[in-house]
Amino acid sequence: MFARGSRRRRSGRVPPEGDDPDRGQPCNSCKEQCPGFLLHGWRKICQHCKCPREEHAVHTVPVDLERIMCRLISDFQRHSISDDDSGCASEEYAWVPPGLKPEQVYQFFSCLPEDKVPYVNSPGEKYRIKQLLHQLPPHDSEAQYCTALEEEEKKELRAFSQQRKRENLGRGTVRIFPVTITGAICEECGKQIGGGDIAVFASRAGLGTCWHPQCFVCTTCRELLVDLIYFYHAGKVYCGRHHAERLRPRCQACDEIIFSPECTEAEGRHWHMGHFCCFECEASLGGQRYVMRQSRPHCCACYEARHAEYCDGCGEHIGLDQGQMAYEGQHWHASDHCFCCSRCGRALLGRPFLPLRGLIFCSRACSLGSEPTAPRPGRRSWSSGTVTAPLAASTASFTAVEGRSETATKGTSTEATSAIGPEEPSRFLRGAPHRHSMPELGLRSAPEPTLESPGQPDLCQEDNVFGRHSTPRVSFPAAAQDAATETNSTALQLPGDSQLRMPRQARDKNCIVA
């Protein structure tokens, strides 16, 4: 199943140190956490931080990319009636639209966001370089930038590239509408472009079709089309990357277009047969269980080691095959030993509980008592810490199972199936080593109790008993700093993006599985 080209694809040549001008460049996303860019052997990412090249501080356009751009423009001019040059730099700008007078150049760039204007040595110039690398990947056009293509695949790549240049490639031209002309309608925003306004025209879209300068963007990624280079397809304009993906699937591991007759499909994405492997350890996942996180497959061992939640009861991580309880960024094993009253140890599965200062209690009496002075056998103890504001979720969100409402504050706890979430800073600083914590789950607590004058607390129902159909009113002395509210434990699990799956194999020429 994985015989064809799998070893060759996985054994890409690592370029010598002197061959890569971007080696050692800092990462704009990871900052000091990345020691510098180091190209992976066959992925188009950094070995250290796993970010793509364009996320690093690339100060100049790579020579190879400049050559490919010049070739693209020359090929376009050969297949069109356009006589525009490729645009050139000036003392103020790293690039300007071709054929414009200085005052028209200023008028054009005044329509763009300030941070995207390519002034020399500015954020706008860095943005242009980043978009050149992202929108016009050299491995979409030249076989020499691909990893170990077979001869048949090289022929298909050449034919694919030539067809796109012949039928889809274009370069926008910038002109001023004559004042005597009524104007036109922008293809993107639908607003008027009046006489005297500056506009971008695309010859492949037909005469009179135009855009505002800030509206000339890729239909898929919504980013400005770098240097006005576009690919026209089915009445819309695309950048080079997303136009290629409309015609052929792209491997999520090596970022190359797939020309082989077989590929692996999972979660609506595609991989070369030999590239469907764990993102961390690169172990083959063919026929194995895996977990998809941020569109990257992980083997179970790596996922548990790097992204598993830690139990607030025992301090150990919660495995993929273990049930878990989750509430307000805290997690527990779905067991009587872990999900229990912090004072008396009463099991809380299937029972309401009172959260207070990062702990859970079975009753008002336990919540009013002092914290345990010694841990129960087999449990760790922590001192209470500060509760900080939760961070936003970076990947998947949680949903309640068995039809239970996420906003319910009363009910019975149920055991969850395997649930692993995205890595976030801990919300409760209680000294657990290497803790991971989840964002807010959308569960709302019952209304906070009103504080009365000091004295004996009173409860509308029998002491230590919580009714299932009414909300108990709990009163505390005025000196109390934290209010205990009754809630219920709800079993939660991640939706599709973070569950175990098995890969599927696509066998037709275009590698598409229905």
N, C-alpha and C positions, 0 to 999 in steps of 0.2 A: 504493500500500500504506500509506503514511504520510500520506495527504492529510488525512484527517478530523481536524480539531481539533489537529493537531500544532503548528502555529505558535502558535495561541492558547494552548495549554497551556504552551508554553515561554516565553511573554511575560507571566508573572505580574507584577502590580504590586508594586513594592517600597514598603512603607509609609513615609511621611515619618518623619523622625527623632523628632518629638514624639509620634507615634501609638503607639509601642511602649514600655511602661513598663519592660521588661526590657532595653532597649538598654544595652550597656556592662557588663552584669553579668558577673563572672568565671565561668570554667568550673570546676566542681568536679573534673572529670577531667583537664583539660589544665593546670590551675593557671596559672602565669605565661606559658605558651606561647601562651595565647589573650588577645589584647588586650581582649576584651569581646564580649558577645553582639551580633551583627548578623544580623538575619534574612535568609536567602537569598530571592531573588526569587520562587521557586516551590517550592523544597524547604522542608520544615519543620525546617531545621537552621541552625546558625550558619555564616555565610560564612567565618569565620576558621578555626575548629577542626573544623568539620563535625560537631559534636555537637548533639543535639536540645536544644530549649529547656529541658526538664526537667533536663538535666545542669548547667545554670547556676544561679547563686545567685538564684533567684526567691524573694523574701521574703514576698510576699503572693499570695493566690489572685487571678488576673486577674478583673476585673469581669465580663467577658463569660462566663467559665467559671462564676462564681457565679450569673449569671442563668440559664445553661443548666441548672445543677444544680437551682435552684429550680423551673424549668419541668419537669424530669424528675420531681421529687418530687410536684409538684402533679398532673401527668398520672397518676402511679402512684396517688395517693390518689383521683383521680376514677374510676379503673378498679378500685378495690379497696374493701374494707370497713375498711381501716386508718384510725385516727384519730390516728396519731402525728404529731408535728411533725417538722421536718427536723433537729432537733438544734441545739444552740446552744453558743456558747463560754462559758467561765467565766473567772474571774480566773486560774485555774491552767492550764486546758486551752484549746487553740485550738478544739477540738470535743469534744463529749461525746455519747454515745448518747441519743436522746430518751426521756423518760419514766422516768428513773432518779433515785433519791434519791442524795444525796452519797456515802453509804457504799457504795451499789451501783455508782456510777461508779468509786470506788476499787477495788472488787472486780473490776470488768470489766477495767480497765487493768492490774491486777496480773497478769492472765493473759498479757499481751502482752510481747514483748521490750522491754527498757528503751529501746532506741534507736528504737522505733516508737511509743512513747507520745507523743501530740501535746501535750506541755507547751509553754507559750508561750515563744518564742525558744529552742527546743531542736532538736537533730537530729531528734527525732520530728515536730516541726512541719514541718521541711523535707522529711522523708520523705512526709508527708501531701500537701503541695503537689505534690511530684514525681509521686506516684501519681495525684492528681487530673488532672494534665496528661496522663499516660500512659494511664490506664485509661478516661478519659472525653474523648476527643478531640472538640472542638467541631465539626470538619469532618465528623464522622460523623452529625451531627444537623442542622446548619444550612448551607444553601447559601452564605450570605454568607462563610463561612470557607473555601470551596473556590476553586480556581483555574479560572476561565473555563469553568464548566459550560454546556453547551447546554441549551435549554429542556426538551427531553425528559429529559435527565439530571437536571435540577432536580426535575421531577415524580417521577421514580423515587426520588430521594433522600428527598423528603417522604413518599412512600408507604412507603419502607423504614423510615424513622424512626418513623412512626406505628404501623406493624405491630409493631415491636420493643417500643415502649412498651405497646401494648395486650396483647401476648401473652407477653412475656418479662421486662419490667422489674419489679423489686421492691426492697424495702428491708428488711433484716433488723431484727428487733425483739429486744431483750435483756430476758430475764425470769429470775427466780429460780425454780427448781423447788421446789414445796412439799415440806417435809420428810416429809409423810405419803405422798408419791408415791414409788414405787420408783425412778423415774428413766427414762433412755432411753439409747440407743446413739448416739454421735457418728457422723454420716454420713461424716466424713473419716478419722478414725483408728480407728474401731470400738471405742473404749473407753467405759466407763460414765460417764454423767453422773448423779450421784447427787442425792438430795433435798437442797436447800439450796445446790446449786451453781448458778452462773450460766451461761446458755446463750444462743445466738443461734438464733432461729427464722425460717424463710423461708416465708411464707404460700403462695407458688406451689409449694413442694415438698410441701405437704400437712400436715395436722395431725399434730403429734407429731414431725415431722422437725426435727432440731436439730443444732447443732455446738458444740464448745468455742469460746470467743472466738478463741483462737489458731489454730483449724482452719478458720475461715470464710475460705477463700482461693479464688482463681480456679483452675479446673481446669487451665488451660493454663500460666500464668506462675507459679503457686504463691505469689503475693503476696497479702497481706491485702486484702480487698475494701474499698476506701477508703470511709469513711463508711457502711459496710454496704450500699452500693448494688450490686446484683447483677442478672444476666440469667440466667434459668432456661431451660435447653434440654436436652431428652433426658435428664432426670434428674440433671443436673449444673448447678453454678453457675459463671458466668463473669463477668469484668470486661467493661465495655462494648466495649473494643477487641477482645478475642479472641472475643467473641460475634459481633460484626459480621463478623469474618474467617471464621467458620464458615459464614456465609450468602453472602458475596460476597468476591472477591479484593481485596486491597489493593495499591495501587501502591507499589513499594519506593522510588521516587524522591520522590514528593510526599506519600506517606503517606495518600492519600485512597482511599476505596472506589471501585472501578471500576464504572461503570454503562454505559459505552460498549459497543457490540456486538462490538468487536474489541479485543484487547490482545496484548501480547507476553509469552510465557512462556519462562523459562530457569531451570535449576537448581531447578525446583519453585516458583519465585516469579513474580510478575506485574508488569507495567509498562503504563501507558498507552502507546499507540502512539508518541506524540511524546516520551515520557520515557525510552525505552530509549537512553541515551546515556552517554558516558564520564563517570565520576564526577568526574574532574579537569578536563578541558577541555570537557566537554559536547558533544563531537562526536557526531553520530548514528552508532549502531552497527547500523542496519538493513542486513542483508546483508553486514556486515563481521565480520572476526575480532575476538574480544575475549577478555579474561582476567578471570575472576571472582575477586575477592579480598575476603574478608569480606562476601560476598553483594552486592558492589558491582561492576558491570562497568567495566572499564578498556580503553581502546584500547591497542594494542600499543606505540605510542610512549610514552604516559604510564606504562605499566607498566614498560617497560625503563628509563625515566629515573628513576623513583622507587623501584622495588622490585627491580631486577635485582641479582644477586650479582656481586661483583668477583673476578676470578681471582687466586689467590695466586701464580701464575707470572708473568703479564705485567702485572698491575695493571689491566687493562681489564675493563669489565663483560661479563657473559656474556649474549648475546642470547637471545631466545625461540627462535630457530631454530638455536641452537648447542647441541651436546651439552656436558655438563659432568660432571665427576667430583666427588664429595663425600665427605669423611671427617672426622669429629670437628669439625664446624663450619667446615672449610676447603673451598674450592671451586677448581676448575681447569677451564679449557677442556679438552675431551676430545681433545687433540692431543698429538703427540710433542714439540712445541715447549714446551708449558706443563706437562704432566704428566710430569716427568722428574726424574732425580736432581739434587739441589741442588748436588752437587759436580762430577760428571763429565758431566752432561747426558744420560745414557743414558735413552732413552724407557722409561716404565714402564707403558704401556698393555699389558695382557695379561700383566703380570709382578708378582710380589710386591714389596713395598717395606718399608722400615723408617722409621717416623715418629719424629722426634727433635727436640725443642725447636721445634716448628712447621715443621720442614723434613722432606722425604722423601728417602730415599737408596735406591740400588739394591742395596747390599751392606753387610756389616759393615765392610769396609775403608774405604768412603767415609764411613760414619757416624762412624768413629773419627778420620778426618782433620780438619784444621782447615777452617773454612768458607771458601768461595771469597773471594779478596781482591778480585776484579773480576768484574762480571757478564758473562755471555755476550752477544754482540751481540743487540740487540733485546729484552733483558730488563732489568727494574728490579731493584735489590738493596735489601734492608732489613736492618737489624740485628735480631737476635733479641729478642723481647720477653717479657713476662710472660704466662703462661697463666692466665686467670681462669676461674671457674666459669661454665658456660653458663647462659643464661636459658631459661625454659620457652617452648615454642612458642606463638605467639598465634593461629595459624590452622591451616594444614594440616600434616600430618606426612608424612615421607618413607617410601616403601616400596621394597624392592628389586625390580628387574625381572628377567625371564628366569628366575624361579623360584629366585633365589639367596637364601640365608639371610642375614638382616641381622646375625646373630651370628657369621658365619663369619670366621675369621682367616687362612685360607689359601685360595688359589685364583687365578683369573685375572681381571684387570680387563677390563671390557667397556665399550664406548662407550655413553653414555646419550643418550636423546632429550632434547628441550628440558626444562629443569627450573628453575623459578624459585620461590623460597621466600619466606616472610614476612620482613619487615625486623626484624633484631635487632641489638643492639650487638655489635661485633666481639669475637671470643674471643681473637684473636691481635693484640696491639698492635704492628704492624710498620710503621706509617707510611703505609699505602696510603690515598690520599684517598677520602673518602666511602665507606668500606667497609661492606658489609653481611655479616652472618654468620648461619649457621643454627644452631639448637639441636642438642643431642646427637641423633644419628641411631639410637641403639640398637646401634651396632656395637661389639663388645667386642674388645679387643686380646688377643693371646696372653699367657699368663702372663709376668710380668716375670722377667727373668733373675736368677739369684743372683749376688751380688757376691763375688768371690774376692780373695785377697791380690794386691797389685800384682805385675805381671809381664806376660808376653806373653798376650794373649787367645787363647783356643783355640775352635775350632768343630768340632762332631762331624762335619760334612760338609766337602767340599772348599771351600776359601776362595772367597768371592764367588759361591757357588752355593747356591740355596735349593731344597730338594726340594719336590715337590708333595704328598707323602703323609706327611710327617713334619715335626714342628716343630723347627727347629734350636735348639740351646742356645748362647747367646751369653754370654760372660763378659767383664767389663770390669774395669779396675783399680778399687780401692776408692775412689779419689779422684773417680771419675766422678759427676756430679751428676744426670744424666738417663739413664735406661735406655732403650735402643733395643729395640723389640719388632717382630717381623715381622708384617706384616698384608698384606691384599690390597686392591686398589682395587676398589670396587664401584660399578657404574653405578646411579644413583638418579634417580627422577623423582617429581614431585608427583602425588598422586591427584586425583580429579575436581575439587576446588575451585579449582585454579590451572592449568588447561590451556585451550588455545584452543578456542573453541566457536563455533557459529553459532546465532543466535536462531531460535525457532519462533514461529509466529503462531497465536493462538487465534481462532476465528471464531464460535463459538456464543455465545449470550447471556450465559452465565455465565463465559465466558473460561477454560474448563477444557480442557486438552489431555490426552487419555488417554495 
